[in-house]
Amino acid sequence: MTDAQHDLPPSGMARVFGAEAARYDLARPSYPAEAVARVLDALAPSDRPPGRIVDVGAGTGKLTALLVDRAAEVVAVEPDPQMLSVLAGRLPQVRALPGSAERIPLADGSVDAILAGQAFHWFSRPDADREFARVLRPGGVVGLLWNIPDRSVEWVDRLYQATRRPEFAGSEFNPLDEQLFGPVEEAVVPSAHRLAGPDAVRDLVHSWSWVITRSAAEQDAIDQRLRILVTRYPELQGPVVEMPQRTDVVWQLRR
């Protein structure tokens, strides 16, 4: 599994999303429940739910919302205050904390599961690995999820081209520190992202880091290319636009 396969930008801009927090929350996809279950089912069988699950790099709570009722306590950790504010407003039952993958504000051995949705590429390694190991109990699990648009579909590929997405060389996915974590397990879960028409497609594009960081003139040019794209593809013209995708999941257990 490679960064290139995930269409992930390099780290260094992890906090650019706050300016578009509301749009991010509106337009970004959620995750299939099966993907979450794959991670949590890796925990040792028990007649009780996990005591504490942490969503690291939680953003506005897209993944966090699927964890509610899956543990006695759900904690969301997010470095961007604007993103965290949106999350706290929509999920008041979740404990929302400022922090990062490298600095999780929880005690040693106090967590059963750590999940991260569309965020692992922002984390500094090996600092994040060590911090995960610190807060996890032995036998706890780390689960990483990515929604991957299907660029074999012509209009999806053209959508990315219209944003002038930078090309990244990518590198092999490096598992968490093998001295601290067990072997990698992987799954691919079918999924789809339903958007409320072409305006929502534009909102999605403007939630992407490489678009957020463009100048106003460059963003206007992207919008012009999007308008042309919509006229060329009937799939983009209805009240619902379904973007085909899959969800990749990897998980490792704390030794």
C-alpha positions as CSV (number, residue, x, y, z in Angstrom):
1,M,0.0,0.0,0.0
2,T,1.6,3.3,-1.0
3,D,1.0,7.0,-0.5
4,A,0.5,7.3,-4.2
5,Q,-2.3,4.8,-4.1
6,H,-4.0,6.9,-1.5
7,D,-3.5,10.2,-3.4
8,L,-2.1,11.6,-0.2
9,P,-0.3,15.0,-0.1
10,P,3.0,15.0,1.9
11,S,3.0,16.1,5.5
12,G,3.7,19.6,6.6
13,M,0.2,21.2,5.9
14,A,-1.8,19.2,8.5
15,R,-3.4,22.3,10.0
16,V,-4.5,24.0,6.8
17,F,-8.1,22.6,7.0
18,G,-9.4,24.9,9.8
19,A,-10.2,27.7,7.3
20,E,-12.6,25.3,5.6
21,A,-13.8,23.3,8.6
22,A,-17.5,23.7,7.9
23,R,-17.1,22.8,4.2
24,Y,-14.9,19.8,5.2
25,D,-17.6,18.6,7.5
26,L,-20.3,19.0,4.9
27,A,-18.5,17.5,1.9
28,R,-16.0,14.9,3.1
29,P,-17.1,11.2,3.1
30,S,-17.8,9.1,6.2
31,Y,-16.5,5.6,6.5
32,P,-18.3,2.2,6.3
33,A,-19.2,0.6,9.6
34,E,-17.6,-2.6,8.4
35,A,-14.2,-0.8,8.2
36,V,-14.5,0.2,11.9
37,A,-15.6,-3.3,12.8
38,R,-12.6,-4.9,11.2
39,V,-10.4,-2.9,13.5
40,L,-12.3,-3.3,16.7
41,D,-12.9,-7.0,16.1
42,A,-9.2,-7.5,16.3
43,L,-9.3,-6.9,20.1
44,A,-9.5,-10.0,22.3
45,P,-13.0,-11.3,22.6
46,S,-14.9,-9.8,25.5
47,D,-18.5,-9.5,26.7
48,R,-17.9,-5.8,27.3
49,P,-17.2,-3.0,24.8
50,P,-13.7,-1.3,24.8
51,G,-13.2,1.0,27.7
52,R,-11.8,3.9,25.7
53,I,-11.4,4.5,21.9
54,V,-9.4,7.5,20.6
55,D,-9.8,9.0,17.2
56,V,-6.4,10.8,16.4
57,G,-6.4,13.6,13.9
58,A,-10.1,13.5,14.2
59,G,-10.9,16.6,12.1
60,T,-14.6,17.4,12.3
61,G,-15.5,13.9,13.6
62,K,-16.3,12.0,10.4
63,L,-14.8,8.8,11.8
64,T,-15.5,9.8,15.5
65,A,-19.3,9.7,14.9
66,L,-19.0,5.9,14.0
67,L,-17.2,5.2,17.3
68,V,-20.0,6.6,19.6
69,D,-21.6,3.7,21.4
70,R,-18.7,1.4,20.5
71,A,-16.9,2.1,23.8
72,A,-17.5,3.3,27.4
73,E,-15.7,6.5,26.3
74,V,-14.8,8.0,22.9
75,V,-12.0,10.6,22.8
76,A,-11.3,12.8,19.8
77,V,-7.8,14.4,19.5
78,E,-7.3,17.1,16.9
79,P,-4.6,19.8,16.6
80,D,-6.7,22.4,14.6
81,P,-9.0,24.4,17.0
82,Q,-11.5,25.2,14.2
83,M,-11.9,21.6,13.2
84,L,-12.1,20.6,16.9
85,S,-14.8,23.2,17.5
86,V,-17.0,21.7,14.7
87,L,-16.5,18.3,16.1
88,A,-17.4,19.3,19.6
89,G,-20.6,21.0,18.3
90,R,-21.8,18.0,16.4
91,L,-20.7,15.3,18.9
92,P,-21.2,16.8,22.4
93,Q,-21.1,13.3,23.9
94,V,-17.5,12.9,22.8
95,R,-14.5,14.1,24.8
96,A,-12.8,16.5,22.4
97,L,-9.2,17.3,23.2
98,P,-6.5,19.5,21.6
99,G,-3.5,17.4,20.8
100,S,-1.8,15.4,18.0
101,A,-0.6,11.9,17.2
102,E,2.8,12.8,18.7
103,R,1.2,14.3,21.8
104,I,-1.9,12.5,23.0
105,P,-3.2,14.1,26.2
106,L,-4.0,10.8,27.9
107,A,-2.3,8.6,30.5
108,D,0.0,5.6,29.8
109,G,-1.9,2.4,29.0
110,S,-5.3,4.0,29.2
111,V,-6.6,3.3,25.7
112,D,-8.0,0.1,24.1
113,A,-8.1,1.3,20.5
114,I,-6.7,4.2,18.4
115,L,-8.2,4.9,15.0
116,A,-7.2,7.5,12.4
117,G,-9.2,8.3,9.3
118,Q,-7.5,10.0,6.3
119,A,-4.9,11.3,8.7
120,F,-2.0,9.0,9.2
121,H,0.0,10.6,6.4
122,W,0.2,13.8,8.5
123,F,1.8,12.0,11.5
124,S,5.5,12.3,12.3
125,R,7.2,8.9,12.5
126,P,8.5,7.3,14.7
127,D,7.2,9.8,17.3
128,A,3.6,8.8,16.6
129,D,4.4,5.1,16.8
130,R,5.9,5.6,20.3
131,E,3.1,7.7,21.5
132,F,0.5,5.2,20.3
133,A,2.4,2.5,22.2
134,R,2.5,4.7,25.3
135,V,-1.2,5.3,25.6
136,L,-2.3,1.8,24.4
137,R,-2.7,-1.1,26.8
138,P,-1.0,-4.4,25.8
139,G,-3.2,-6.0,23.2
140,G,-4.8,-2.7,22.2
141,V,-5.2,-1.9,18.5
142,V,-4.3,0.8,16.1
143,G,-6.5,1.1,13.0
144,L,-5.8,3.3,10.0
145,L,-8.5,4.1,7.4
146,W,-8.4,5.8,4.0
147,N,-11.2,6.5,1.5
148,I,-9.8,6.0,-2.0
149,P,-11.7,7.5,-5.0
150,D,-11.8,5.2,-8.0
151,R,-9.8,7.1,-10.6
152,S,-10.4,4.4,-13.2
153,V,-13.8,6.1,-13.6
154,E,-13.2,8.8,-16.2
155,W,-15.0,11.7,-14.6
156,V,-13.3,11.1,-11.2
157,D,-9.9,11.2,-12.8
158,R,-10.8,14.3,-14.7
159,L,-11.9,15.9,-11.4
160,Y,-8.5,15.4,-9.9
161,Q,-6.9,16.7,-13.1
162,A,-9.0,19.8,-12.9
163,T,-7.6,20.6,-9.5
164,R,-4.0,20.3,-10.8
165,R,-3.3,18.0,-7.9
166,P,0.5,17.7,-7.4
167,E,2.0,14.4,-8.3
168,F,3.7,12.7,-5.4
169,A,6.4,10.0,-5.7
170,G,4.9,8.1,-2.8
171,S,6.7,5.5,-0.8
172,E,5.9,2.1,0.6
173,F,3.5,2.1,3.6
174,N,5.7,1.6,6.6
175,P,4.1,-0.4,9.4
176,L,4.2,0.8,13.0
177,D,7.4,-0.1,14.9
178,E,7.6,-3.9,14.9
179,Q,9.2,-3.8,18.3
180,L,6.1,-2.3,19.7
181,F,3.3,-3.7,17.4
182,G,2.4,-7.0,15.9
183,P,2.1,-7.8,12.2
184,V,0.0,-5.6,9.8
185,E,-3.5,-6.9,8.9
186,E,-5.3,-5.3,6.0
187,A,-8.8,-5.2,4.4
188,V,-10.5,-3.4,1.6
189,V,-14.1,-2.5,2.1
190,P,-16.4,-1.3,-0.7
191,S,-17.9,2.1,-0.2
192,A,-19.3,5.1,-2.1
193,H,-19.5,8.8,-1.4
194,R,-22.9,10.4,-2.1
195,L,-22.8,14.2,-2.7
196,A,-25.7,16.5,-3.0
197,G,-25.2,17.6,-6.6
198,P,-22.4,19.5,-8.4
199,D,-22.2,22.3,-5.7
200,A,-21.3,19.6,-3.2
201,V,-18.6,18.3,-5.6
202,R,-17.2,21.8,-5.6
203,D,-17.3,21.8,-1.8
204,L,-15.4,18.5,-1.7
205,V,-12.7,19.9,-4.0
206,H,-12.3,23.0,-1.8
207,S,-11.8,20.7,1.2
208,W,-8.6,19.2,-0.3
209,S,-5.4,20.5,1.1
210,W,-3.7,21.3,-2.3
211,V,-6.7,23.4,-3.2
212,I,-7.1,25.2,0.1
213,T,-3.5,26.3,-0.1
214,R,-3.8,27.8,-3.6
215,S,-4.2,31.5,-4.2
216,A,-7.7,33.0,-4.8
217,A,-6.9,33.4,-8.5
218,E,-5.9,29.7,-8.8
219,Q,-9.0,28.6,-6.9
220,D,-11.1,30.6,-9.3
221,A,-9.4,28.9,-12.2
222,I,-10.2,25.5,-10.6
223,D,-13.8,26.5,-10.3
224,Q,-14.0,27.4,-13.9
225,R,-12.6,24.0,-14.9
226,L,-15.1,22.3,-12.6
227,R,-18.0,24.1,-14.3
228,I,-16.8,22.9,-17.7
229,L,-16.4,19.4,-16.3
230,V,-20.0,19.3,-15.1
231,T,-21.3,20.2,-18.5
232,R,-19.4,17.2,-20.0
233,Y,-20.5,14.4,-17.6
234,P,-24.2,13.7,-16.9
235,E,-23.1,11.8,-13.8
236,L,-22.2,15.2,-12.3
237,Q,-25.5,17.0,-13.2
238,G,-28.1,15.3,-11.0
239,P,-29.2,16.1,-7.4
240,V,-27.1,13.3,-6.2
241,V,-23.5,12.6,-7.4
242,E,-22.1,9.2,-6.3
243,M,-18.3,9.1,-6.3
244,P,-17.2,5.5,-6.5
245,Q,-14.5,4.6,-3.9
246,R,-13.2,2.0,-1.6
247,T,-12.0,2.1,2.0
248,D,-8.6,0.7,2.8
249,V,-8.0,-0.5,6.4
250,V,-4.9,-1.5,8.2
251,W,-4.5,-2.5,11.8
252,Q,-1.8,-3.6,14.2
253,L,-2.0,-4.9,17.8
254,R,0.2,-3.5,20.6
255,R,2.6,-6.1,21.8
